[in-house]
Amino acid sequence: MAKEINAINPQVINLIAKGTKITGDLLSDGDIRVDGELIGNLETKGRLVIGASGKVEGDIKCKSCEIAGIQTGKLVIAELLSLRTSSKVSGDVITGKLSIEPGSFFVGTCTMGDETTNNE
């Protein structure tokens, strides 16, 4: 049986490497890791990780998210948002669950719960 050429590999992670700067909106079905800089909105059906050197200026909509870097804009997270010690987040958050480590920085409002994730 031949493998379909255009099949999506769920193990593939899209990476924006440190030193890379992208201006524009990103849309993906897979997971994304940002260690560089993105100026624009980001939407994925998968998981988003913003590394310690990562920076995102724009709205984010995804299934789950872990932030160790800098994010400015609205966050709509269907499941779990994790803010690591080194994170700096400015913007409104709508999420199913929220985890904040001591030392993280967060300015904005937060709405939590299963019913809130259907608002967007």
C-alpha positions in Angstrom: 0.0 0.0 0.0 1.5 3.3 -1.1 1.7 6.3 1.3 -0.4 9.3 0.1 2.0 12.1 -0.9 -0.1 14.9 0.5 -1.0 13.2 3.8 -0.4 15.3 6.9 2.2 13.9 9.3 0.9 14.5 12.8 4.5 14.2 14.2 5.7 17.3 12.2 6.3 20.4 14.2 6.5 23.8 12.4 9.5 25.7 13.8 10.2 29.4 13.7 13.9 29.4 14.7 15.7 31.9 16.9 16.9 34.7 14.7 14.0 34.4 12.3 11.4 37.2 12.1 8.1 36.7 10.2 5.6 39.4 9.5 2.1 38.1 8.5 -0.6 35.7 9.7 0.1 32.0 10.2 -2.5 29.2 9.8 -1.6 25.5 10.4 -3.2 22.2 11.2 -0.1 21.0 13.1 1.9 22.0 16.1 4.0 25.1 16.0 7.1 26.2 18.0 8.2 29.8 18.0 11.8 30.6 19.1 12.1 33.6 16.8 9.7 36.5 16.3 6.2 36.6 14.7 4.3 39.8 14.1 0.9 38.7 13.1 -2.0 36.5 14.1 -1.5 32.7 14.6 -4.1 30.0 14.4 -3.5 26.3 14.7 -5.6 23.2 15.4 -2.6 21.8 17.3 -0.3 22.9 20.1 1.7 26.1 20.2 4.9 26.5 22.2 6.5 30.0 22.5 10.1 29.3 23.7 12.1 31.5 26.0 13.6 33.4 23.1 10.2 33.6 21.2 8.1 36.6 20.7 4.6 36.8 19.2 2.8 40.1 18.6 -0.7 39.3 17.5 -3.8 37.2 18.4 -3.5 33.5 19.0 -6.1 30.8 18.6 -5.1 27.2 19.2 -5.9 23.9 21.0 -3.2 24.2 23.8 -0.4 26.6 24.4 2.8 26.9 26.5 4.5 30.3 26.8 8.0 30.8 28.1 8.7 33.9 26.0 6.8 37.1 25.1 3.3 37.4 23.8 1.1 40.4 23.2 -2.5 40.1 22.0 -5.6 38.1 22.6 -5.3 34.4 23.4 -8.1 31.9 22.7 -7.0 28.5 23.9 -9.5 25.6 23.7 -7.8 23.4 26.4 -4.7 24.4 28.5 -2.7 27.6 28.6 0.6 27.2 30.6 2.6 30.3 31.5 6.2 29.5 32.4 8.4 31.4 34.8 10.1 33.4 32.1 6.8 34.3 30.3 5.6 37.9 29.7 2.0 38.0 28.4 -0.1 41.1 27.7 -3.6 40.6 26.5 -7.0 39.1 27.2 -7.2 35.3 27.6 -10.0 32.9 27.0 -9.1 29.4 28.0 -10.4 26.1 29.3 -7.7 25.7 31.9 -4.8 28.0 33.1 -1.5 27.2 34.7 0.7 30.0 35.9 4.2 29.4 37.3 5.6 31.8 40.0 7.6 34.6 38.3 5.6 34.8 35.1 4.2 38.2 34.1 0.5 38.5 33.0 -1.4 41.7 32.3 -5.0 41.4 31.0 -8.3 39.6 31.7 -8.8 35.9 31.9 -12.1 34.0 31.2 -11.9 30.3 32.0 -14.2 27.3 31.6 -15.5 24.9 28.9 -18.4 27.2 27.9 -16.1 30.2 27.2 -14.1 28.4 24.6 -17.2 28.4 22.3 -17.3 32.2 22.2 -14.8 32.5 19.5 
